[in-house]
Amino acid sequence: MIPRVRFAPSPTGYLHVGGARTALFNYLYARRHGGVFVLRIEDTDTERSSVEMVTGILDGLRWLGLTWDEGPDVGGPHDPYFQSARLDRYRTVAAQLVASGQAYPCYCSGERLRAERERAEGQGEAWQYDRACLALTPEQRAAHEAAGHPYAVRFAVPPGATAFDDAVHGRISFENAGIEDFVILRSDDNPTYHLSVVADDVDMAITHVVRGDDHISNTPKHVMLFEALGAPVPCFAHVPLILGEDKKRLSKRHGATSVMEYAQQGYLPEALLNFLALLGWSPGGDRELMSRAELVEAFGLEGISGGNAVFNTEKLDWMNGQYIAARSPEALVADVTPFLREAGLLPALSGAPVHGDLPPISDERSEPAWLQRLLTLLQPRARRLTDFVEQARPFLVDDVVYEPEAVSKHLSSPDLCGHIEALGAVLGQVEPYTEAAVEAAVRALAVSRGLKAGALIHATRVAVTGRTASPGIFEVLVLLGRTRTLARLEHLSRFLAARDAGAHA
């Protein structure tokens, strides 16, 4: 039998990481076994569902590369894949269950049910529907219908127990006495989750239901409905919930939960996909960095853990950094450019003055090859794509801002102005302007002026980046180019001269 799995989100919110992980497990199982991955939108909650949320869910799945074989925008033999377009089908199934005696109309008013619940709770008892309408005679039901009384449809829970074999947790059994006759069709003629999900799974020939642990309590009701409809019961696999590091269920208080928020925060889809796959599932051994193909090859329901998984942002950052480090220069430019553009750092303006009092210079920064060199230089230090924005800023703006910490730590020497002026003179003559030649010139100057090379290097770093940390300084000087480097050294010389003059005034 070809496996048929489904991901059935409700468009009452964007695609969150828990839903994305469930979708991923279904996707991997289908791809591993040559099966079919169905996407179904459970939008019967018309007040909270929206087209915007549907679009957000589809965008999140596409960003992760989780393509579906049947569903919205794709179609398939079981179209429509929106529950809001299948309401007549659910009403037909409810009528079928009533006709077979496995469900019955319930005319109890909301007021009566609330009063019964409050009475039970007041006595410290767990409330359960008393099956009053199951005992109605045909004449009593006819009287209700003649009077036009609204009614819901309840499933008649049979005696005994309901059990199923869960691919993650093993055999699970529920005593039916603890399950009330649950509503499958509301008095407004709309289905409950239990009816719609089972009717759809039957119609779409779903063989495996992979979903969150929070659905375990729903499963005996669904098993009863499958059996009542004479349909095969699918294999269930309930996957662990995702918790925050405080061991509470992941929510907004832990930070981003929407998949597209992670995209905006600079995570690569491949990294997030890899990370989510390992939340509650193990491929065996100590493998962590796995491609999509490797995940498909290794995935199995038996590898899913029964315990809850903890979302560790530090681990995600590490993994994302590994994927960034492996990125090709061309892909890196494509990944980072939107973030630089959003920050107003692109395009670099050709012919812009380095400083207001200096003449314009040609701007090689507008060349794609130069941007590629820059991002490659910054690549080893980045954990998210957003890291490139601040790391690249000193290279892409013309007015360097000195960090106070950098000034106090590396620009305190009273003789520094003269050293920087001398460095500018040396770098103006060094040929060729390469990393090796520049390094030799800087170190030779330090020796000639009785300085530790580190002191001159740190001051130079502040001059060209404004910061205490950067990639290798000689790589930075060459990437900036001779003209821009000299301009920034001259600007630092003026800054130091003005500061020293003020100190002696």
Protein Blocks (a to p, Z undefined) as FASTA:
>chain_A
ZZdddddddffbccdfklmmmmmmmmmmmmmnopacdddddfkbmmlgcfklmmmmmmmm
mmnopacfbdehkbpjkbcfbfklmmmmmmmmmmmmmmnopaccdfbdfklmmmmmmmmm
mnopacddehlmmmpcfklmmmmmmnopacdddddddehjdddddfklopadddfklpcc
ddfbdfkopacfklmmmmmmmmnopabdcddfklmmmmmmmmmmmmmnopacdddddddd
dddfkopacdfknopfbfklmmmnopafklmmmmmmmnopaeeijbfbdcfklmmmmgcf
klpcfbdcdddfklmmmmmmmmmmmpcfklmmmmmmmmmmmnopaccdehiafbfkbccd
ddfklpmklmmmmmmmmmmmpcbfklmmmmmmmmmpmbdcddfklmmmmmmpfklmmmmm
mmmmmmmmgccddfklmmmmmmmmmmmnopafklmmmmmmmmmnopabdcdfklmmmmno
mmlmmmmmmmmmmmmmmmmmmmmZZ
